[in-house]
Amino acid sequence: MAATRLIPMHQNKGRSLRQCIADRTEYAKNGEKTEHGQYVTAYACDPKTVEEEFLLSKQEYLNITGRKPKGDIIAYQIRQSFTPGEISPEEANKVGYETAMRFTKGNHAFIVATHVDKAHIHNHIIYNSTTLSCDRKFRNFFLSFLALQRVSDLVCLEHGLSVIKPLPYGERDKRTVYPQRPSFRSNLRNQIDMILADSDIKDVDMFLTKLKDSGYEIKRGKHIAVRGGEQKRFIRLRSLGAGYTDEDIRSRVLKFEETKKPEEKKSWTRPKRDFDMLIDIQKKLAEGKGKGYERWAKLYNVKQVAKALMFLQDHGIRDDETLEQKTNAASDYFNELSASIKKQEKRLAEISDIRKHIVNYMRTKDVYAAYRKSGYSKKFLEEHRAEILLHKAAKQAFDKLQVKKLPTIKALNLEYAQVLDRKKKLYAEYRKAKKDMSDYQVAKHDIDQILNLDAEKKEQQRQKSRETTL
C-alpha cells in the first residue's frame, strides 16, 4: 500500500534558481538516507549533475519559446510512502520509477531516491517542470493528486502490493481526541528540573555539561541558548520564563545565593586599563572635529603618556628594546595559554562523544549480535534499523578516535572532571595574561607614537632653520 502526494517546488526568495534546485535534490540524494546512493535512480539525467541539467533545460526553454515562466515553480516532487515491512528498498525504487514514468509519460527528466532511514520506506521523486523537448512545461491540472494516486495504485497492484481502499465520508474514522504534544520548551524545562534535582551539581559549568550529555547543544554568549536534536533553532534560557533564566539557574545551583540580600550581590565588571591608546588628532580633525575637541585630545594624550611612562617605570623598563622583548613575551605567553585551553576543550568534546557512543554501543550490543546471527537479514534490519544504525555509528566513532579498549563511564567522568578543573585554572591565568599583553601593547604603541612625533617635530625645526639661514 502506497500513499502519494504531489508537491510543487517553488524558488525561495533571495536564492538563485540553481541553489534552490540543488537544495531539494541534495536532500533527496542524502547518502545517510539512501545507503550511500545505492537506492537512487534517474531518467534522462545523471543524479550527480541533476541540478545543472534541470537549469540548462530552463535556459533552453527561454531560448526556444522566448517566454518567461509566470510562476516560480522550478520542479515537482512526488512523495510515495509504503506500509512498514511490506516492501524492500529495491522494489520500492522500482515502483517509484514506474510511477514517475507513467505519470509524466516519459516527457520529464526525474530522479527517484528511496529513503530507508525511517520505519516506513518512502520515495522522493523529483521531476523537472520543463519537458525534455524544452518547449513546454508541466501543467498541474485540476485534481492531479487523484490521478497520481490512481497511477500509483495501479503500479502497486502489478507488483502484488496492497492499495488504499477509499471509503465514503460517513464510514471514515474521525478523530475526536487529539493527543497533546509537549513543546520543545516544555521538554527543556522538564530536563532542567531533572538535572537541578541532582545534589551533585555544584556550578553552572557542571549543569551545562549534564544538559549537553542529555542531548542538547549549548551556545554560550551574552545569554545561554540550547538546542535539542529535533529543534531547528536555539532557545534562550531567559525565554523559558521565571525560574529558568540564566540568573535563576545560577541561584538554583548555588542555593546560598537565594538567601543573600540584593545589595550583597556583586556584579562582574570588566577591569579598566590604567591607560589607553593615544588619539590620532590630525585624523580626527580631518573627519570634522573642532578646536574644542583638539584641546581636549591634546590634554588626554598627555595624561595617557604620563600613565604609560609610570607603567614602564613600575615594570623596570628603561629602553625600547626591553619594552619590545616584554611585549613579545607577554604575547607568546597569552598564545600558549590560548592553545592549551583549546586543547582542553577538544579533549572535553572527545570525552563527551566517547561517553555517548559507549552508552549507545552497550545498549545496542545484543541487538547487533542477533542481527549477525540472522545472517544480516533484511527483515531483521527493518525491524531494528534504529538500534543497528546507532551501533554502527558507535563503531565508526571508536575507529575515528582510535579507541582500542573501551574505558569505563566512571573513568571517563573522572577524567572529564580533571580536564575541566585544569581548564578553569588556565582560564584564571588566561584573563591575567590577556590584560598584561594588552597593557604592554598599548604602552609600546603610545611610546612609539610619541617618539615618531618627536622625530617629526625635530625635522620640522631643522627645515625652518634652513629656510631662515637662506
C-alpha positions in Angstrom: 0.0 0.0 0.0 1.4 3.4 -1.0 0.2 6.9 -0.1 1.2 9.6 -2.5 1.4 13.4 -2.5 2.2 15.8 -5.3 4.2 18.9 -4.2 5.0 21.9 -6.4 8.6 23.1 -5.5 9.0 26.9 -5.6 12.0 29.1 -5.9 12.9 30.6 -2.5 13.1 34.3 -2.1 16.7 35.6 -2.0 18.2 32.4 -3.5 19.3 31.6 -7.0 17.5 29.0 -9.2 20.5 26.7 -9.1 20.7 26.9 -5.3 17.0 26.1 -4.9 17.2 23.0 -7.2 20.4 21.8 -5.5 18.9 22.1 -2.1 15.9 19.9 -3.0 17.9 17.3 -4.9 20.7 17.1 -2.3 18.2 16.3 0.4 16.6 13.6 -1.7 20.1 12.0 -2.6 21.3 12.2 1.0 23.7 9.2 1.4 22.7 8.6 5.0 19.1 8.0 3.9 19.7 6.1 0.7 22.5 3.8 1.8 25.2 6.0 0.2 23.3 6.4 -3.0 22.5 2.7 -3.6 18.8 3.5 -3.9 19.0 6.5 -6.3 17.9 6.1 -9.9 17.2 8.6 -12.7 15.6 9.0 -16.1 17.0 11.3 -18.8 19.5 12.8 -16.4 22.5 12.0 -14.2 21.9 12.1 -10.4 25.3 13.7 -9.9 24.6 16.6 -12.2 20.8 16.8 -12.0 20.6 20.4 -10.8 22.8 21.5 -13.8 20.7 19.6 -16.3 17.4 21.0 -14.9 18.8 24.5 -15.0 20.1 24.1 -18.6 16.7 22.9 -19.8 15.1 26.0 -18.3 17.6 28.3 -20.1 16.9 26.3 -23.4 13.1 26.8 -22.8 13.6 30.5 -22.7 15.7 30.5 -25.9 13.2 28.4 -27.8 10.0 29.9 -26.7 11.0 33.4 -25.6 8.6 33.1 -22.8 9.4 33.7 -19.1 7.6 31.5 -16.6 4.6 33.2 -15.0 5.1 31.5 -11.6 8.1 30.4 -9.5 7.7 26.6 -9.7 11.0 25.0 -10.6 10.2 21.3 -10.2 7.6 18.9 -8.8 8.1 16.3 -6.1 6.1 13.1 -5.6 6.3 11.5 -2.1 5.4 7.9 -2.1 5.2 6.1 1.3 4.8 2.4 1.8 3.5 0.3 4.7 6.3 -0.8 7.0 7.6 -4.3 6.2 5.6 -4.7 3.0 8.3 -3.9 0.5 12.0 -3.9 0.1 14.1 -0.8 -0.8 15.0 -2.2 -4.2 11.4 -2.9 -5.1 10.2 0.4 -3.7 12.7 2.2 -6.0 11.3 0.3 -9.0 7.7 1.1 -8.1 8.7 4.8 -7.7 10.4 4.7 -11.1 7.5 3.2 -12.9 5.0 5.6 -11.2 7.0 8.6 -12.3 7.4 7.3 -15.8 3.7 6.7 -16.2 2.6 9.9 -14.6 5.0 12.1 -16.6 4.5 9.9 -19.7 8.3 10.0 -20.2 8.3 13.7 -21.1 10.1 14.9 -18.0 13.5 14.1 -16.5 13.4 12.8 -12.9 15.3 11.2 -10.1 13.9 8.6 -7.7 15.5 8.5 -4.2 14.4 5.8 -1.8 14.8 6.7 1.9 15.3 3.8 4.3 16.1 5.8 7.5 12.5 5.6 8.8 10.4 2.7 9.8 8.4 3.2 6.6 10.2 3.1 3.3 9.4 6.1 1.1 10.3 7.6 -2.2 11.3 11.2 -3.1 10.6 11.6 -6.8 11.7 15.0 -8.2 10.9 15.7 -11.9 11.7 18.8 -13.9 8.9 21.2 -14.6 10.3 21.7 -18.2 9.8 18.9 -20.7 12.7 17.1 -22.4 12.0 18.9 -25.6 12.3 22.2 -23.7 9.3 23.8 -25.4 6.6 23.1 -22.8 6.2 23.0 -19.0 4.2 20.6 -16.8 0.6 21.7 -16.3 -0.6 20.9 -12.8 -4.2 20.2 -13.8 -7.2 20.1 -11.5 -7.4 17.0 -9.2 -3.9 15.9 -10.4 -3.3 14.4 -7.0 -6.1 11.9 -7.6 -4.7 10.9 -11.0 -1.3 10.4 -9.3 -2.8 8.2 -6.6 -4.6 6.0 -9.3 -1.3 5.6 -11.2 0.5 4.6 -8.0 -2.2 2.1 -7.1 -2.1 0.5 -10.5 1.7 0.1 -10.3 1.4 -1.3 -6.7 -1.2 -3.9 -7.8 1.1 -5.0 -10.7 3.8 -5.6 -8.0 1.5 -7.6 -5.8 1.1 -4.8 -3.2 -2.0 -3.7 -1.4 -3.7 -0.4 -2.2 -5.7 2.1 -0.2 -9.4 1.5 -0.5 -11.3 4.7 -0.5 -14.3 4.9 1.9 -17.3 7.1 1.9 -17.0 10.1 4.1 -19.6 8.7 6.6 -17.7 5.5 7.1 -14.3 7.0 7.8 -12.8 7.0 11.3 -12.9 10.6 12.6 -10.5 11.7 15.3 -12.3 13.3 18.2 -9.4 13.4 20.7 -6.1 14.9 19.7 -3.1 13.9 21.8 -1.3 16.9 23.3 2.3 17.0 22.2 4.7 18.6 24.6 6.5 21.6 23.2 10.3 21.9 22.9 10.2 24.5 25.7 8.2 22.2 28.0 10.6 19.3 27.4 13.6 21.6 28.1 12.1 22.9 31.3 11.5 19.3 32.5 15.0 18.3 31.6 16.4 21.3 33.5 14.3 20.4 36.6 15.6 16.8 36.5 19.3 17.9 36.2 18.9 20.5 39.0 17.3 17.9 41.3 20.7 16.2 41.4 22.6 17.3 44.5 26.0 16.7 42.8 25.6 19.8 40.6 27.9 22.4 42.2 28.3 25.1 39.5 26.8 26.3 36.2 29.5 24.6 34.1 28.6 21.2 35.6 24.9 21.9 34.9 25.6 22.8 31.3 27.7 19.6 30.9 24.8 17.5 32.2 22.5 19.3 29.8 24.9 18.6 26.9 25.1 14.9 27.9 21.3 14.7 27.7 21.4 15.6 24.0 21.3 19.4 23.9 23.7 21.6 22.0 25.0 24.6 24.1 25.7 28.1 22.8 27.3 30.4 25.3 27.4 34.1 24.8 25.8 37.1 26.4 22.8 34.7 27.0 22.9 30.9 27.2 21.0 29.2 24.4 20.4 25.5 23.9 19.0 23.3 21.0 17.7 19.8 21.1 18.1 17.1 18.5 14.9 17.9 16.6 15.0 21.6 17.0 15.8 23.9 14.2 16.6 27.0 16.3 18.3 27.7 19.6 16.2 28.6 22.6 17.5 31.1 25.1 17.1 30.1 28.7 15.8 33.6 29.6 12.8 33.0 27.2 11.6 29.9 29.3 10.1 32.1 32.0 10.6 32.6 35.7 12.9 30.0 37.3 14.8 29.2 34.1 16.6 32.4 33.2 20.4 32.5 33.4 20.3 34.2 36.8 17.6 31.9 38.2 19.5 28.8 37.3 22.7 30.2 38.9 20.6 30.9 42.0 19.1 27.3 41.9 22.6 25.8 41.5 24.2 28.0 44.2 21.4 27.7 46.8 23.1 30.1 49.2 22.6 32.9 46.7 18.9 32.9 47.4 19.5 34.0 51.0 21.7 36.9 50.1 20.4 40.4 50.2 20.3 42.3 46.8 22.9 44.8 47.9 25.4 42.0 48.8 25.4 40.5 45.3 28.4 41.5 43.3 28.1 42.1 39.6 31.1 41.4 37.4 32.6 44.4 35.7 35.2 44.5 33.0 38.6 45.6 34.5 39.6 49.0 33.3 43.0 49.6 31.9 45.1 52.3 33.7 45.9 54.0 30.3 44.7 53.8 26.7 45.9 54.3 23.2 46.7 57.8 22.0 44.2 59.7 19.8 45.3 60.5 16.3 44.4 64.2 16.5 45.1 65.0 12.9 42.9 62.2 11.7 40.0 63.4 13.9 40.4 67.0 12.7 40.2 65.7 9.1 37.0 64.0 10.0 35.5 67.3 11.1 36.3 67.7 14.8 36.6 71.2 16.0 39.1 73.2 18.1 37.5 72.3 21.4 38.0 68.6 20.6 41.6 69.3 19.6 42.3 70.9 23.0 40.7 68.1 24.9 42.5 65.4 22.8 45.9 67.0 23.5 45.3 67.0 27.2 44.0 63.5 27.1 47.2 62.3 25.2 49.4 64.0 27.7 47.7 62.1 30.5 48.0 58.8 28.7 51.7 59.3 28.0 52.3 60.1 31.7 50.4 56.9 32.7 52.3 54.8 30.2 55.7 56.2 31.5 54.6 55.3 35.0 53.7 51.8 33.8 57.2 51.4 32.3 58.8 52.7 35.5 56.8 50.2 37.7 57.9 47.3 35.4 61.6 48.4 35.3 61.6 49.2 31.6 64.1 51.9 30.6 64.7 51.4 26.9 62.7 50.5 23.8 64.4 47.1 23.3 63.4 45.9 26.8 59.8 47.1 26.1 59.7 45.1 22.8 61.1 42.0 24.4 58.5 42.1 27.3 55.7 42.8 24.8 56.6 39.8 22.7 57.0 37.6 25.8 53.5 38.6 27.0 52.0 37.9 23.6 53.8 34.5 23.4 52.5 33.5 26.9 49.0 34.5 26.0 49.0 32.5 22.8 50.4 29.5 24.7 47.6 29.6 27.2 45.0 30.1 24.5 46.3 27.0 22.7 46.4 25.0 25.9 42.7 25.9 26.7 41.7 24.9 23.2 43.4 21.6 23.7 41.5 21.0 27.0 38.2 21.9 25.2 38.9 19.5 22.4 39.5 16.7 25.0 36.3 17.5 26.8 34.4 17.2 23.5 36.1 13.9 22.8 35.2 12.5 26.2 31.6 13.6 25.7 31.5 11.8 22.3 33.1 8.7 23.6 30.8 8.5 26.6 27.7 9.0 24.4 28.9 6.3 21.9 29.8 3.8 24.7 26.2 4.1 26.1 24.7 3.5 22.6 27.2 0.7 21.9 26.3 -1.2 25.1 22.6 -0.6 24.7 22.5 -2.0 21.2 25.2 -4.7 21.6 22.7 -7.6 21.9 20.5 -6.4 19.0 23.5 -6.2 16.7 24.7 -9.7 17.8 21.3 -11.1 17.0 21.5 -9.2 13.6 24.7 -11.0 12.8 23.3 -14.4 13.8 20.4 -13.8 11.5 22.8 -13.6 8.6 22.3 -9.9 8.2 18.6 -10.5 7.4 16.8 -7.5 5.7 13.7 -8.2 7.7 15.6 -8.0 11.0 17.3 -4.8 9.7 13.9 -3.2 9.0 12.6 -4.1 12.5 15.7 -2.9 14.4 17.1 -0.3 12.0 17.5 2.5 14.6 19.4 0.3 17.1 21.7 -1.1 14.3 22.5 2.3 12.9 23.4 3.5 16.4 25.7 0.5 16.9 27.4 1.1 13.6 27.8 4.8 14.3 29.4 4.0 17.7 31.9 1.6 16.0 32.8 4.2 13.4 33.4 6.8 16.1 35.7 4.4 18.0 37.7 3.8 14.9 37.9 7.5 14.2 39.0 8.3 17.7 41.4 5.3 17.7 39.9 3.8 20.8 41.4 0.3 21.2 39.9 -0.6 24.6 36.7 0.9 25.8 37.1 2.8 29.0 34.5 2.7 31.8 32.0 5.5 32.2 33.4 6.1 35.7 36.9 6.6 34.4 35.6 9.0 31.7 33.7 11.0 34.2 36.8 11.2 36.4 39.0 12.4 33.5 36.3 14.9 32.4 36.3 16.4 35.9 40.1 16.6 35.9 40.3 18.2 32.5 37.5 20.7 33.4 39.4 21.6 36.5 42.6 22.3 34.5 40.6 24.4 32.1 39.2 26.5 34.9 42.7 27.1 36.3 44.0 28.0 32.9 41.2 30.5 32.4 42.3 32.4 35.5 45.8 32.7 34.1 44.4 33.5 30.6 42.5 36.6 31.8 45.6 37.9 33.6 47.8 37.2 30.6 45.4 38.9 28.3 45.4 42.0 30.4 49.2 42.0 30.6 49.6 41.6 26.9 47.1 44.4 26.2 48.9 46.7 28.6 52.3 46.1 27.1 51.0 46.5 23.5 49.2 49.8 24.3 52.3 51.1 26.2 54.5 50.2 23.2 52.1 51.8 20.8 51.9 55.1 22.8 55.7 55.3 23.2 56.3 54.6 19.6 53.8 57.2 18.5 55.4 59.8 20.9 58.9 59.0 19.5 57.7 59.4 16.0 56.0 62.7 16.8 59.3 64.0 18.4 61.2 63.0 15.3 58.7 64.8 13.1 59.0 68.0 15.2 62.8 68.0 15.1 62.7 67.5 11.3 60.3 70.5 11.0 62.5 72.7 13.2 65.5 71.8 11.0 63.7 72.8 7.9 62.6 76.1 9.4 66.2 76.8 10.5 67.5 76.1 7.0 64.9 78.4 5.4 65.8 81.3 7.8 69.6 80.9 7.0 68.8 81.1 3.3 
